[in-house]
Amino acid sequence: MEMLLRKNDVEVITATVNLEETWLGHFQPARRLQAVSDPPIHTIRIPIYLASDGLSVPTPKFSPSFAPVTVKAEEEIASAAGCWLFDYLRRSQQKGFFLPLSGGIDSAATALAVHSAARMIHQAIDSGNEHVLRDIQRIAEKPETWRPKDPREVTGQILHTCFMGSKNSSRETRERAQALSEAIGSYHLEAEIDPLVKAFTDQYSTTFPGRRLRFKGEGGSNQENLALQNLQARSRMVLAYEYAAMLTETRGRSGNLLVLGSANVDEALRADLNPIGGISKKDLRRFIEHARNTWHLEVLAGFLTATPTAELEPITASYVQSDEADMGCTYEELSMFGRLRKINKLGPWSMWQYLCSEWTHLTPRQVYQKTRFLWHMFGVNRHKQETLTPALHAESYSPDSNRYDLLPFLRPPLTWAYRRIEAMLGKMEELEGKGPLEQQSCG
């Protein structure tokens, strides 16, 4: 992987190859298969040579060959995301990153991507790379005599994290965010967003006297519950841009920070950059496990075992918000849906056929309901992919609407596919003695 990903801004790599070996590799099988039937090929010599005048003494030494490098997904995320972030940082002339650190897997993976960049920067400096040293000195506004003693010091110069808590935040997520920032060395803050949210809800009550926004658990409607959750998420982003603009001045430096998003491939949230925007939750877990074992960050164990939650609703004795419960499917199911739709190019009918053989724990009707629900949710949220944050796209499983996901963002109804599935289900259930087809309501 080190051979593939470099830290210099511009790097030229040359090799001396033997074109005769390339020709022989093509010639031998072609000769065996085609010599009997092919007509003779007449050779015409022209005074044009690719490498020399044809009379020079052959090069005494060719470049050595090496085996193809095969890396695991988690290794590629660690190296590619780190290089991508550092390359963007120095070319954009900005002074670092700002990341709202929630204590969940997604923001932790984003922080680890920056820490990976810091590790590669420190390794390059230790190897004598003066170009990288000058870059990080300029970014951190350090004198020429400054050299970082370890990756944590580099992280502390380029990554600023903040736990933006609310009355809905748990002690566990706050402690995880603090522990991770200490482990990787980021410049860490804590802030509360409740006053911002209250200002918005008070404004609503002023505009509509007698009305007050309430969570669902407090007797509010689904629409009120969603509005209150969105208010918290948007308040955090507004606060993030304020801190990104002013933290450099607070630390006695100039310039601005780039706000990092932490929305995985199945989400669509705005920021300046999103290093995990083309990575599924499944691969992010593998990346965090890799960082835990390779970089000896035992603090990551708590992130891997924690229940994914946005913590946007009040926690009660009988209720704790869960991402998978909110979505109506597991992350494993969501990842399967995304890969079948994007990589395998399957529609509802073909997807249902495939999943009936994969999800054997569900009946064909349950698979249909799940498939139809996922396609419905994709349709109503498709427009969000048109304005995605710039992200690292390392595979075809990507939501980028301009390069990978080229379906129209206003798609026609999927009536034909649903009717075909329902007709097939009717026949299957009739054979099994389950009676006529029930009408479906979702989608």
N, C-alpha and C positions, 0 to 999 in steps of 0.2 A: 504493500500500500504506500510505503514511503516513496517508492519510485514513481508512483502515479500522481501523488499530490504534493506539490511543492509550495514553499512560502514566499519565494521571490515574486515581485510584482510582474516582471517579465523574465522569461527564462527560455533559452534556445538550447535544445538537445540535438546533437548530430550523431550519426552512425555511418560507418562504412560497411556496405553490404556487397555480397557477391551475386551479381545478377545472373551468372551462369547457374548457380544453384537453384535460383527461382525458375529459370527456364527448364532445367532438367526435371524439376518437380511436376511441371505441367506436361512436359514432352512424353515421359515414359508411359503413363496410363493412356494418353491420347494415342500414342503409337500402337499400343497393343489393341485398342478397341476399334480404331478407325483405319489402320493401314490397309486392310484388305479391300475395303470398299471405296475409300477416298481417292479421287484423281490426284495425280502428281502435282505438287506445288512448285512453281517456278520461282527461283530466288533471284531477286534484283538487288544488287549492291548499290547503295548510295553513300556519299561521303558525309554521313551524319552519325555521330556517336553520342551516347548518353553520358558516358563517364570519361572517355579519353579519346585520343585519335586512333585507337585501335592498334597502335604499334608500340605504345609505352610499356614499360616494365610493369607487371601487375603489382598492385598494392601489397606490400609484404605482410600486412596484418589487418584482418577484418575485425569488426566489433564482435565481442562475444555474444552468443545467444543466451537467452534466459527463458525459463518456463513461464507460461501465462500466470498472472497473479489472480487468484480467486479469493474474494473476501466475503465474509458473512454480512448480512444486512446491518447488524449492529456495529460492525467495524467500519462499514462504509458511512453510516450516519455520523459516527464519531469523527472520522477524518474529513469527509467531504463537507459536513456542516461547519466544522471549525475553520477549514480553509476558506469556505465561501464567506463566512462572517468577517474574518480578518481582511480578506481581499476587498469586500465592500466597504469596510470601515476606513481603510487607508485611502481608497480611491475616492470616497465621498468627502474626505477631509473633515470628518466629524470626530468628536472627542470621546466616544464610547457609546455604551448601550444603557438603556433603562428598561427594566423588566418588572412588571407587577408579579410578585412571587406569591402564589396562592397557597402553597403547601400540597398541591396536587401533582399528578404525574406529568401533565402537559407543560406547565411552567417549569417544573423541575428539569424536564428534558431540554427545554430551551436554555436554562441556566447552564446545564452540563455541556451544551453545544458551545457556548462561549468559553467555558472552562477548558474544553478540548482545544479551542483556538489558543488559549493561554498556554496550555501545555506544549503545543507545537511551536509557539513563539519562543518559549523558554528553551526548548530543545535546540531550535535553530541558533539561538544566541550562544548557547553552550558549545555548539559546533563551529562557532566562529563566523556566523553569517552577519556581517556588518550592515547589510542592507536592511534586514529585519530589525536589527537593533536600532538603527536610525529611525525607522518607521514608528516603533513603539515609543521611542524617546519623544518624537514629535507629537504623537497622539496624547501622551501623558504629560507633555510640556515639562520634560525632565532635562537636566543638563547632560552634556556628552559624557560625563563621568559616571552617570547612573547606569547600573546594570541590575535587573531584577534577580533576587537571590533564589526564587523558586516560582512555580506556576501560580501559587496563591497571590503573590505580589502582583503579577501581571493581571490576574483577574480583578484584584482590588483597584487597579487603575482604569480598566475598561468596562467593568460591569457594575451597575448600580441597581440594586433590587429593593423592593418595597412591599411589605405585607399590608394590603389595604383592607383592614378588618371592618366588620360591622357587628351589629347585635346578633346577626345570624351565624357569625363565624364561631367555630369551635376552638377550644384550647389546643386540640391535637394539631390542627392545620397551622395555627400560629407557631407552635413549637417546632413543627417540621420545617417551616420556612426559615425560622431562625437558625436551626441546626444545620440546614443545607448551606446557608450563606456563610456560616462560620467554617464549614468544612472546605468550601471552595475559595473562600477569601473575598467575596463580593462586598462592596460598600453598601450596607444594609440599613433600611429605615422601616419604621412602622407608622401608619397613618390610619385614621378612622374616617369612614365615608358617611356615617349616619347624619351628620349635620348637612351634608350636601343633599342627601335623599330627602331629609325633612323639608328642606327649602323647596324642593319640587312638589312634594305632596301638599305642603301648605299653600303653594301657589294654585294647585288644583282646587283645593277647598275654597280659596278666595274667589276663583273664577266661577265655581259652581257651589254656591252657598248651601250648606246642609249635607253635602256629600263628602265622604272621606274614603280614601283608598285603603282597602283591607286585604290581607292575605287570605287565601282560601281557608286556611285553618282557623282564621278569625271570623269566618262567616262571609268573606268576600266572594265575588264571582271569579270564574276562570280568567276573564279578561282583566279584572283588577289584579289578580295574582300574577299574570304575565307582565302587566305594566310595571308592577313593583319590582319584579326581577330584572326587567330591562333597565329600569332607572338605576339600579345598583351597578349593573355592568357598564352602562354608559358613564356613570359618575366616576368609576374607576379609570376609564380611558381618558376623560377630561383631566382628571388629577394627574395621570401619567404624563400627559403632554406638558402640563404646568411644571412638574418636577424635572422633566427632561430638558426644559428650556432654562431652568434656574439652578440646577444642581452644580453645573460647572462653575458658575459664579460663586455659589456657596463654598465650593472647595478651592476657590482662588484661581480658577482656570477660565479660559475663554471658550467660545463655541457652544455647540449644542450636542445633545445625546440623541441617538436613534432609539425610538420606542420599539421594543420587540413584542410581537404578538406570540401567543402560545396556543393557537388553534390548530388542532391536528387536521389530517386530510379530510375528515368527515364533518368539519365545522367551517364557518366562514365569518371571521371577525376581522376588523380593520386594525392596522398599526403601520409603522414604517417598514418593518421587515418581519418575516415570519419563517425562521429556519426550519420549522417542523411542518410547514403547510402542505408538503407532499408526502407525509409519512403517516401511516395508519397507527392507531392506538396499540395494536398488536406488536408492531415493530418498535414502537417507542418503549414498551415494556422490556423488550429484548435489549434495547440500547441502555436502559437504566440498569438492568441486571449486569450487562457488560461493564459499565462504568463502576458499578459496585465492586465487582470482582477484580477488574484490571487496575483501577485507580485506588482500591482499598477505601472506598467510601461506604462504610457500614451504615451510615445515616440513611442511605437510600432504601434499606430494608423496609422502613415504615411506609415509604411511598408505594412500594410494590404490594403491600398487604392492605392498604387503606381502601375503603369503598369510594369509587369516583363520585364526587358530589360538587355541585356549583356553590352550595351554601348560600342560596339566595332566598330561602324560606326559613321561617322560625323553626328551631329544633325543639321538639317536645318530648315527653316521656314515651310517646307512642309513635313518633314520626321523625325520621331523619331523611332529608332529601337525597335522592340517588339519581345519577345521570341515566343509568339504564332503565330505571322505572319511568323517568320523565320521557325518555325516547321511545319507550314501548318495545325495545329490543336490546339485546346484549351487544357489546362492542364486537364480539366474535361474529355475531350475525350481521352486523353492520359492515364489517370488513369483508365478509363473504359476498354480501350484496354489491359492494363497491367494486370488487375484483371481477365478479361475473358481468356486471354492467359495463365497466370501463375496459377491462383487458380482454375478456371473452366476447364482448359486444352482444350480450344476450338481452332479449326483451322479456316481457312478463311471461309469455308462454314457454319459451325455451328455458328461462330461469326456473319456472315452477317444475318443469320436467326434471331438470338437473337436481334441484333441491329435494325433490321427493326421494331420490336415491341417497342423498347425503344426510338429510335431517330425518333419520329413521325413527327418532324419538317422538316425531310429530306425525299426525295423520295427514293424508293428502289435502284434506280440507283446511287443516291448521296451517300447512305450508302455504296454501293459496291465500289464506287470510294474512299471513305474515308478509308474503311477497307483495300482495296488493297494497298493504299498509306502507311498506317501504317505498314502493313506486309512487304512492300518493304523496308521502312526505318529501320525496325527492322533487316531485313536480312543483309543490307549493313553495319550495325553498330554492329552486333552480336559479332564480334571478340573482341571488347573492353571489354566485360564482362569476358574474360579469365584472365585478370590481374587487377582485381579491388582492390582498396584500402581497407584494413581491415575496416569493418564497423559493426555497431550494427544491427543485423538482428532479428527483433522482430516478424515477421510474414512470411507467405509463399509468400507474394507479395514482393519478393526480387530478385535482379538481379544476386546473387551469382551463378556463373556457376558451382561451385564444390559441392554445397549443395542443391540448390533450382531449378535453371533454367537449367535443364539437357538436353535441346535440343542440337543437334550437331551445332557447330558454323559455319560449312559450310553445310547448309541445301540444299536439292534438290529443284528444281523449284516447284512452287505451281500450276502447269498447270492444274492438275485434278480439284482442288477446283475452280479455276477461270472459267474453262469451264463449270462446273456445275452451278455456279452462273449466268454466261452469258446466258446459256440455259434457266434457270428459268426466268431471266429478259426478254428474248425474248418472252416467252410465256405470261408473265404478260403484256408487252407493246403491244403485238399483240391483246390481249383481250381488252386493253384500247384504241386501235385504234391509237397507236403512231408509227406504222410502224416497219421496221426491226431494229434489234439490231445494235447500233453504235459500232465501234471498239474503244477499250480503249487503251490508250498510256502509262499510268503510271505502274510502277512495272516491 
